[in-house]
Amino acid sequence: MTFRDATLEDLPIIVEIYNSTVASRLVTADLEPVSVESKLGWFHQHNPDFRPLWIVLDSDKNTVGWVSFQDFYGRPAYQKTAEISIYLDEKYRGKGFGKKVLELSLEKCPALGIENILAFIFAHNLASLTLFEKFGFELWGNLKNIAELDGEKSSLVILGKSLI
């Protein structure tokens, strides 16, 4: 498995993979699929040297998914803290790819200047919580009932890990 920097030509597949998670109500707070155009600003916020957006490829160069690092709060004092997002194509979910992607992502953090890594996960997304906890992420925050998904209140858990 390898990572490569995403290009603008990758944005449609990035959006397609993202949109495949919307209906599950496990991964994103978007309630409807998003458009490629609506993600252009988000795409351009990434920087290969500091806040990358990577395409994940398997050994046959098939797109497995994508990984993004984003600023936590956008203020200079938080520069060494980043939020990670991992999204996998449906056919690669539940097959150990998430573990490999997270492991490789964490290995790359020091070169990106990241000392603290955060994951924002719905409290009912047990698979993602379990994955991150296996890598030493701990509960750093719990925003109780902050989201409403199909009439149900949902909590957002912030898991964090210090890498220094």
C-alpha positions in Angstrom: 0.0 0.0 0.0 1.2 3.5 -0.9 0.2 7.1 -0.5 0.4 9.8 -3.1 -0.5 13.4 -3.0 -4.0 14.0 -4.3 -4.5 16.1 -7.4 -7.5 18.0 -8.5 -8.3 15.2 -10.9 -8.7 12.9 -7.8 -11.4 15.1 -6.3 -14.3 13.3 -7.9 -13.2 9.9 -6.5 -12.5 11.5 -3.1 -16.1 12.9 -3.1 -17.5 9.6 -4.3 -15.9 7.7 -1.4 -17.0 10.4 1.0 -20.6 10.3 -0.2 -20.7 6.5 0.1 -20.5 7.1 3.9 -23.3 9.6 4.2 -26.3 7.2 4.4 -24.7 5.1 7.2 -24.9 8.0 9.6 -21.7 6.6 11.2 -19.0 8.7 9.7 -20.0 12.2 8.7 -22.5 14.8 9.8 -23.4 15.6 6.3 -27.0 14.5 5.8 -27.0 14.6 2.0 -24.2 13.8 -0.6 -21.9 16.7 -1.3 -20.7 17.9 -4.8 -17.2 18.1 -6.2 -17.6 21.9 -6.5 -18.6 22.2 -2.8 -15.3 20.5 -1.8 -12.9 22.7 -3.9 -12.1 25.1 -1.0 -11.5 22.2 1.3 -9.2 20.5 -1.3 -7.2 23.7 -1.7 -6.6 24.0 2.1 -4.3 21.0 1.9 -0.6 21.3 1.4 1.7 18.3 0.7 4.4 19.5 3.1 2.2 20.4 6.1 -1.5 19.3 5.8 -1.6 16.7 3.0 -4.4 15.0 1.3 -3.3 11.6 0.2 -4.8 9.0 -2.1 -4.3 5.5 -0.8 -3.4 2.9 -3.4 -3.1 -0.9 -3.0 -0.3 -2.9 -4.6 -2.1 -3.0 -7.9 -2.5 0.8 -7.9 -6.2 0.7 -7.2 -7.7 3.5 -5.1 -8.4 2.2 -1.6 -9.4 5.5 -0.1 -8.0 8.8 1.1 -6.4 10.4 4.1 -6.5 14.1 5.0 -4.8 16.2 7.7 -6.5 19.5 8.7 -5.7 22.3 11.0 -7.3 21.7 14.4 -8.4 25.3 15.2 -6.6 27.5 12.7 -4.6 29.5 15.2 -0.8 29.6 15.1 -0.4 28.1 18.6 -2.1 24.9 17.4 0.1 24.4 14.4 1.6 21.2 15.7 -1.9 19.6 16.2 -3.8 18.2 13.3 -7.1 16.3 12.7 -6.9 13.2 10.7 -9.7 11.8 8.5 -9.6 8.4 6.8 -12.2 7.3 4.3 -12.1 4.0 2.5 -13.8 2.8 -0.6 -16.7 0.5 0.3 -15.0 -2.6 -1.1 -12.0 -2.1 1.1 -13.8 -1.6 4.4 -13.6 -4.2 7.1 -10.5 -5.9 5.6 -7.7 -4.4 7.6 -6.9 -1.5 5.3 -8.0 1.1 7.9 -5.4 -0.3 10.3 -2.6 -0.1 7.7 -3.7 3.4 6.6 -3.7 4.7 10.2 -0.3 3.1 10.9 1.3 4.6 7.9 -0.3 8.0 8.5 1.1 8.1 12.1 4.6 7.2 10.8 4.5 10.2 8.5 3.4 12.7 11.2 6.8 13.7 12.5 7.9 14.8 9.0 4.8 16.9 8.8 5.6 18.7 12.1 2.6 17.0 13.8 3.0 16.4 17.5 -0.6 15.8 18.4 -3.2 14.0 16.3 -6.9 14.2 16.7 -9.8 12.1 15.4 -13.4 13.3 15.6 -15.6 10.2 15.7 -19.3 9.7 16.4 -19.7 7.9 19.7 -21.9 5.2 18.0 -19.1 4.4 15.4 -17.7 1.6 17.4 -15.5 0.2 14.6 -13.6 3.5 14.2 -13.3 4.1 17.9 -11.9 0.6 18.4 -9.4 1.2 15.5 -8.0 4.4 16.9 -7.9 3.1 20.5 -5.8 0.2 19.3 -3.2 2.8 18.2 -3.1 4.5 21.6 -5.6 7.3 21.0 -7.4 8.3 24.2 -10.5 10.2 25.0 -9.7 13.9 24.9 -13.3 15.2 24.5 -16.9 14.2 24.4 -19.4 16.6 22.9 -22.6 15.1 24.1 -25.6 15.1 21.7 -24.1 17.7 19.5 -25.5 16.3 16.2 -28.9 15.2 15.1 -29.0 12.4 12.6 -32.5 11.4 11.4 -34.1 12.8 14.5 -31.7 11.0 16.9 -29.2 12.9 19.0 -25.6 11.8 18.6 -22.4 12.6 20.5 -19.0 13.4 18.9 -16.0 11.9 20.6 -12.6 13.5 20.2 -9.8 11.0 20.4 -6.2 12.3 20.7 -2.7 11.0 20.8 0.6 12.8 21.6 3.3 11.7 19.2 6.2 13.2 21.2 
